[in-house]
Amino acid sequence: MIELAAGLPTPLHLPLHPDALLRDPALPDALAERCAATRRAPDTVTVLLAERNCMTDVVSLRRRCAALRRHGFSIGVDDVGALHGSLSVLAAIHPQVVKVHHTLVSSIAEYPEASAVIEAIVLFARKIGATLTATGVDSDAAVTALRSLGVAYGQGAALGGTDHQWRDVVAVPPLLVTDRPAARDDDSAGDAFEGQTIRELLRRAMVASVDASGDEIRDVFGLDEDLLTVVLLDEVGHIAGVIPRGTFMLAASGPFGHALHARRGVLQHAVQPRLVAPDTPVADAIRLVTSRSRSRVYDDLVVGDRDGRCVGIVRVADLLTASQRNQVDVAISLDPVTELPSGKVVEETVRRRLRDPNGVAISWVEVDRQAVVDAEGFLAGNALIVESAVVLRRVAASMGGGCWLGHFGAGAFVMLSDRNAADRTVRSLLDLRPEDRYGRPVDLAVATLDCPPTSAAADVNGLSLRLAELMRHAHQLGGTAWTGASAAEPGIRVQYASRPVLTGTDLSQA
């Protein structure tokens, strides 16, 4: 569909089944590549997910949506109010676009309850800063009813039939900027959230011309009691200033306020915007908010592109909520004993690192915890796992930023490193082997799979099975052992063995 819309001078709504997004973690990258090939900026594309299909795995779906937003895509939820559904899905996904299903719209005249549901969705959309659109608006009565409920946008025969023509002037989205910063590739715990940018918190900006009068701005603020900022644009669409609600309403409601300001240009009330880029990290935006004048702490941040055009606004309350949510999500993704990433985060990180242009080395590290548990009890076993995590962190820190650690149960760890640093990393680990509480080094079994760039298309399950084969050979060697292989070649090598190896170093025939 992106190819079919190549060259069209309007934003694009792209329907996508949530299951497709959940099955293929690489889909956000693939969509971004399609946009690049057709010279379409991702921030002109809204990915529409049907609400009734979003109930399967909301947590994973939210992570996938975060990946789409990091590329610049907007997220929309379609068919809201159709069949079964839940507003909790909208709360989790935090869409920028909400589309009400036509069956709910057509029921307004017949069922008063339909109006109550739409009114609730309007309020909900305002609170999360989403643009609400009603579909199937087929009569003038429906237009009137929707307007009275606060719905600002609609689709349907009453708003433009099949013979409707393009206007001479349309909003043309910019071509893809070739030097746009790449999406953050943060390898920290809970990476789907740690690298969060304010692009994921964008709200639609209310804009007006720099020539607007005070009366016009007052009417704009009157339409939405939650509106805090109006962004002023000059004749070429660049940001010229902002009108904060508090400042303007105070001036307009003062003595002779209406007489002084109603017909005069509103530019006299404008202040300099707190301007940020779409890829500004949430943490940096919070620092910007708290480092400026206290009188403007709660003013909206204005998000602008490289050409000075307004992309949207970000609420300070959303920044604080995102920061708190980040802390919760990161905590959920960490193993409670080692505080290392675990669960799905490990799998997602492996998939992403496999797409690295230089490839990656995957090392599976097993600590002989069972021997300690059998001799000294489960508390000593837990202490050993904590000690092992400390040693692994020390090794990773000595190798620089290219080394990532995860923990996937008991004494099993995963270590991702640059291919050219994998040998040094594992040898350093073998030199700093974790010790039990009596200071005795504990045996390690290590299996390292070298994955060149050609491995990006490989099945992760297949690579996992290959690592399991390497680990079986390491266990067969006994003591502390390290086996290695290349994902692109057959054969297994013994990199290190604390006990004598009877038959050479190639175990491909074992």
N, C-alpha and C positions, 0 to 999 in steps of 0.2 A: 504493500500500500504506500509506503514511503516513496518507492520509485515511481508509482503512478502519479503521486502528487508533486513530483519534482517540477520546479518552475512555477507552481501555483503561488500567487502573491498573498496568501492568507495562512493563518495558523491551521494546524492539522489536529483533528481528534482521531486517535488510533485505538480502535477496540481491541482488547486483548483478554483472553481467558486467563483467570488467575492461576489455573492449574499449569498452563504453559510456563508461566513465570516461576512457579514453584519447582517444576521438573528440571528446568534448565537455568542454573545459576549464571551461565555466560550470556543469557539473553540481553541484559542491559548493555553489555559491551557490544553485542552484535547490532542492537538497534542504533547505538551511537556510531558504529562504523557505517551503517546504511545512511545515516544522516550526513556523515562526512562525505560519502561518495556522491550524494545528490546535492551537496552544498546547502543543506538545510540546517539551521541552528536548532539544537535540541530544545532550547527554551521556547520554540514555537510549536512544540509537539506536546499534546496532552494524551497520556495513556489512560484509556477508559476501561475500568474493571467493573463488571456487573456485580451489584451488591449481593444478589442471591447465590453467586458462586464464590463468595469470599469467606465462607464460614468454615472452611476445612482446617487451615493452619494459619491463624491470624498472626502469630508471632513471626513465623518464617516469611509470611507475605509482607509484613512491615519491613523486614530486613531487605527484601527484594525491592520494595518501593524506595527505600533509602538509597539503594544502589542506583536506581533510575534517576532519583533527584540529584545525586552527585554528578551525573552526566549532564544535568540541566533540564531533564524532562519534568513536566508537571504530571500530577496524578489526579485522575478523576474517578468518581464512582457513579456508575450509570444504573438505571432501573431502580432507583431508590423508591421504596413503597410498593414494589411488585412482589407478589407472593410473600414468602417469609423473608425476613431480614432482621438486622439488628443495628441500631445506632452505635453499638459498641464497636462494630467494624469500622464505621467512619471515624470514631474516636481513636482507634488504633492506627489506621492508615493515615489520618490527617490529610485528606485530599484538598487540592486547591479548587477543584470543580466538583459540584454535586448536581446530578441531573435527576429530576423527579419523573417517575414513570407515567406514561400517558393515561394509564387506567385510573390512577389517583387523581389526575387533573380532570378527567372527564366525569368523575364522580362528585365534583364540587357541588353542582346544582342539585343532585339527587340526594346526597348524603351529607348532612352537616358535619359528621365525624371526619369526612375527608378534608374539610377546611381546617379542622383542628390539627390533623396530622401534618398538613402542609405548613401551618403556622408554627408548629413545633420544629419542623425541619428548617424553616427560615431562621428561627432563633438560633438553632444549633449551628447552621452555616455561618451566621454572623459571629458567633463566639469563636469559631475556629478560623475565621477569615476566608472562607471558601466562597466562590462565586456560584450562586444557585440558579439553575435553569430549569424551567418547566417544559416538558415535551408534550406534543399532541394538543397544542393550543389551537382549537379549530373553530372557536366562536368568539364573537365580541363579548358575550357574557362571561366567558372564561377569562378573557383579557382583563375585564373589569374586576372580577373576583380575585384574580391573582395579584393585581396591582394593590387591591385593598389589603391583601395579606402580606405585602412587602416583597413579592417576587419581582425582581428587576429584569430578568431575561427569560425569553421563551422561544420555542420552536413550534411551528405549526401553520396550517393553512390560513389562519386569521392574521398571521404576521407576514405572509408572503407566499403566494401560490406558486404553482409550477412554472408560470410564465414570468415570474419575478426576474428582473434583470440586474446585473451588477451595476453598482453606482460608478460614476466616473472616477471617484476618489475612494480608494480603499487604504487601509493600514497595511503597509507592506513590511513584513518582518525582514530584518537584516540577513544577509548571507552569512554563512558560517564563518566565524573569525578563525583564520588559520593558526593564529598564535594563541588561541584560547588555552588557559592552563589545563593540564590533564587532571582527571579526577584524582583526589588524594588516595594514595595507596598506603594507608597506615596499617602497619603490622601489629598494632597493639591489641590488647585484650578487648573483645567485643568490637572488632574493627568496623562492623557495620554502623556503629554509633560514635566511636571515638573520633572519627574523621568527619563528623557532621558539620556541614556548612549552613549558612543562613539561607541558601537557596532552598533548603528543605522546609523553611518556615515562612516562605513568601506568602504575603497576602496581596490581593488586588489593590492597587493604589487608586484613590480618587484624585483625578487630575482636573485642572482648570487652566484657562489661558491667563497669561500675565495681565491681560486687558480686562479680566473679569471685574465686575463691580462688587461692592460690599453686599448688596441685595442678593446677587447670584450665589455668593459663597455662603451667606446665611441660609438660603434655601437648601444648599447642598448639605450643610450640617444638620438641617432640620429633617432631612430624609432618613438619617441613620443616627440614632443617639449614641451608638458605639464608635462612630467615626471620630478619630482624634486628629487627623492631619489631612490637609488638601495640598497636593503637590502642584506648583505652578510651572507651566511649560511655556517656553518662548515660541516664536513663530516657526522655528525649525524643529520643535519637539524636544529641546534640551531642558534640563532641570534649571529653573531660574530662582527657586526658593520654595519655602513651605509656609503654610498658614496653620499654626497650632490652634486647635479648637479653643483652649482656655484663653489664650491671648486675644484672639479675635472676638469671642463672645463677651469677654470682659469689656473690650473697647466699644462693641456695638450696644451693650446694655447699659453703658454709663450715661451720665447726663448728656442730653442732646446727641447720644450715640447714633441714632438712626439718621438724624439730620446731617451729621458730620460725615458718616461713612456709607450710607446706603447707595448713593449714586457715584461716589468717587471710586477710583481704581483701588483694588485690594492690595496692590503691590506694596503700599506703605506699611502694611502689617506683616510683610514677609520677613522670615528669618533664614539664616543660612541652614541648610539641611545637614544632618549628621549622615554623611554619605559613605556607603560601603559598597564593595563589589559582591556579586553573587557567590563567589567562592571564598568569602571571608569565613574562617572557622567560627563556630559559635562562641568558643572561649575568647577569641580576639574581640568579638562584638561586645561581649559582656564587659571586657576591660575598657573598651571605648565608652560604653555607657557610664561606667562608674568613675571614669577619670575626668569627666567634663563637669560643667556647672550643675550644681545640685538642683537648680530650678528646672533643668531639662532632662533629669534622669529618666522620666517616664515618657518622653517624646519618642515617637516612632523613628526608627532608622529608615532612611530612604536608600533603596538599592538601585544603583545605576550601572549601565554597561560602559564599555571603554569609550563609546562615542558620546557619553553624557546623557543618554536617554534613560528614562525611568523604567525599571523592570518591575518594581513593586515596593512594598514596605514590609517592615518586620516590627512586630510589637515587642516591647521590652518584657511583657508578661510571658510571651511565647519563648523568649530567650531563657528566662529563668526556669520555665517548665521543661524545656529541652535539656537544660543542664541537669536538672533533678532526674529526668527520665534516663539520661545517659548513665548517671551513677547507678541507678537501679539495674539497667540492662547489663552494664558491665559486671556488676556484682553477680547477677544471675548466671552469666556466662563463665564464671570462674569456679574452679574446683575449690571446695571449702577447705581442704587440707593444705594444698600447695599455693592457692590463689593464682594458678596459671589457667589460661583459657582451656576449656574442655567442651565436650559435646559437639554440637553442630558447628561451632566456631572453628574447631580444628579442621573439619572437612572442608568448610568454605575457604579457609585460609590456604589449605593445600591446593584446592582448585585454582585459586587466584594466583598463587606463586608459580603454578605450572605454566601459566600464560606469560610469565616473565620472558622478555626477549632473549635473556641469557640462560634460561632454564633454572633448575633448582636441584639441590641435593637433599633427599629426605632420609633422615636417620631415625630409626626406631631404637630407643634405649630402654632396656629392662634392668631394673635393680633386683638383686636376689633377696627380695623382702621376705619370702617364705621361710628361708633359712633362719632369719633373725626372729620371725614370729614363733617358729617352732622352738627356738632355744630360749627366747626371752619374753615372749608374750606379745599381744597385739599392740599395746602401747609403745613398746620398743619398735614395732614395725611401722607405726604411724610416725614416730620420731625420725626413723630412717628416711621415710618419704619426704618429710619436711627438709631434712638435711640434704637429700638428693636434689630437691628443687633449688636450694641455696647454691649448691655446687654448679648446677646447670646454668643458673643465672650468672654466676661469676664467669663461667666459660663464655657464655653468650656475650657478656659485656666486654670481655677482652677481645672478641672478634669484630666488634663494631656493630653498626646498625643493621647488617644484613642477616642476622641470626634471629630466629623466632622460636619460641618454646610453647609447647602445649602438653597437657596431661590427660590421658584418656583411660585412667583407671588403675588402681593398685600401684604397682611399681613400674608402669609403662608410661614412657614419655615420647614425644615426637619433637624432633629438632630440624628446622628448615634453615638451610644456609646457602650461601653462594657456592656454586660448584667448585670454583678454584680455591675456596677456603674450607671445604668439607674435611679434608684430611687433617689439616692443622687443628680444626675444631674438635674432632673426635679424639685425636692424640692428646690434646690438652685435657679433655675430659678423663681419659684413661690415666693421665698423670695426677689428676686431682680427684681420684675416686672417692665417693662418699664413704664415711666410716660409721661403724656402730658406736654405741655409747662407751665402749671400752677402747676406742681408737683404732680398731682393726678395720682395714679396707674391705669393702664388700664387693663381691663379684658383680661384674656388669656383662650383659650380652648386648651387642650393638650390631645393627644391620643398616647399611647405608646403600641407598639406591640413587645412582647418578641419573638425573632426568634432563637430557639435553632439550633445546627449544622444540625439537620435533615431537617431544612427549606431550605437548600442550593438548593435542587432540586425543590422547590416550584415555582409556577408561580408568577413572580413579580406583574403581573396585579391582581392576586388573593389576594396577600398581600395588595396591594393598596386598593382594595375593602374592605378588612377587616378593614383597618385603617379608611376608610371613614365611616364605620359603627360605629366605636368607636367615631369618631368625631361628628357624628350626636347625639349620646347619650350625649356627653359633652355639645353640644349646647342646648339640651333639659334641662339639669340641670340648665342652666343660670348662669350668673355671671362668676366667674373664676372656671373652673372645669377641672379635670384630670381623664380620664378613661384609663384602661389598660386591656390587655388580652395576652394570649399566642397563638402563631401561631399553636401550637401543640394541643391545647385544646379548647373546646367551652366555652362560657360564657364571660361576661364583668364585670370588677370590677370598682367601683368608688374609685379612689385613693385619691381624694380631691374634695371638693365642698364647695364653699363659701356660698351657700344657703342650707337650710335644705333639706335632702333627705328623701322622705316620706317612701320608701320601701327598707330598708336595703342597703347593698353595692353591691349586685349581681344583675346586670341588664340583665342577660341572658334570662329572660322571658319578657323583656320590648318590 
